[in-house]
Amino acid sequence: MLTYIILDWDLITPILDGTILPGVTRDSVLALAASHTNGTSSLSPNLPKIHQYERRLTMFELLDYHRNGDLLEAFGSGTAAIICPVKSIGYDGSDIYLPSYAGGFGPVARAMWERIVEIQEGRRESDWSVVCEE
């Protein structure tokens, strides 16, 4: 018999200070993480709770997460790309290589991409969408 604890995950995005642009897709990612964590909608039964934080994130923190094995994935979001996984981050003359996953998407990025596309294509109902009739 195996007993283990799945810890909650943190989703960190920089604050909107002019460097990061506000957007519908970014807001959608944060809303989906919140609804998954509070139990109103599940992204995937395989994902633990995802606590989202909007705060300053330094390269030193990112390097620490990476060194400690706590950096699960990184992704960007935007209207055209929806969700775009990040393979590596260049810093100070070298690259930080993130864990690789089949298809390129990590577990959170994959769940976010799938859910947003389901909503966009009308395969999943959402408070964000309105059915257009002819």
N, C-alpha and C positions, 0 to 999 in steps of 0.2 A: 504494500500500500504506500502511496506517495501523498504527502501533504505539503502544500506550498502556499505562499501568499503572493497574490498579484497586487502590486502596489499601483496606486493611481499614477497617471502620467500628467506632466505639465506641458502646456502649449504656450510658448512665449512669443509674443510679437512686439516689436518696438512701438512705442507711443507715436501718435501722429504729431510730429513736431516739424513737418515740412520735408523731411527726408523720405518718409514713407507716405505714399498717397492714400487718402481715404478711398474706399470703393465698396461697391455692392458685394463683390466676391469675398473680400476680406471680412466684411460684416457677416456674410453668410457663414464663413468658416467659424467665426467666433460664436455665432448663434447656434450652429450645429453642435459645436463642442459643449456649449452650455446645456442644450436640450438633451444631449446624450448623458451628461453627468447628472442632471436633475431628474432623469428618468421619463421625461415627456416624449422622447423619441430616441430610439437606439440606432447608432451608426452601424454597429456590428456587435453581435453577441460575444465576439472574441476580444473586444477592446475593454480595458478597465475604464474607470472614470477619467475624463480629460479636463483638468482644471486650466482655464485660459487666463493668461496674464498679459496685460498691456503695460510694458515697462521698458526702461532702458536696458539693453543687453550689450555688454562689452565683449570685445574679442578675448580678453583674459578669462571671463566667465565661460565663453564658448570653448576655449582651449581646455579649461578645467573639466567641463562636462565631457569633452572628448577623451582626455587622459584618464578620467575615472570610469569610462565606459558608460556614461549616463546620457550620451547624445544619441538618441534613437534615429532621428532623421531631421532633415530640413527641407522646406518647400516654400515656394512662392505662390501667390495667388493673384489672379487678374482676370479681367473680362475675356480676353482672347484665349488665354492658356488654361483658364479655370484653376487647375492646380499643376504646378510644375516642380517635380522633385529636383533636389540639388545633390550632385554627386560629390563635389569637393568645394572647398572654400580656400582661396589663396590668401595667405597672410604672411607678411614679413619674409618674403622670399621662398616660402614653402607652401605646400598644400595640406589641408586637413581633409582626409578622405572619410566620408561618411559611410556607414554600413550600406551594403548593396542588397537589393531585394529583387526578386524575379519581377520583370516588367518595369523596374526602375522605381516604383512607388513603395514607400514604407507603409506600415499598417494604417497610420492616421491619414496620410496623404491619399492612399487608395480609397479609404472609406469616405473621405471628404469628396473626392472626385466623383466616385460612384453616386453618392447621394445628390450632389448638385446636378449631375447629368440626368438622373432620374426625374428630378423636379423640372429641369429645363425641357425635357422631352415629354412631360405630362404623364410619366409612368408612376409618379408618386405625388399624392396631393400635398399641398403646402399652403400655409398662410400667406406665402410670398407670391403665389401664382393665382391667376384668374383664368378660367376657361373662356376662350373666345369661341363664339358660335357664329355660324354663317347666317 
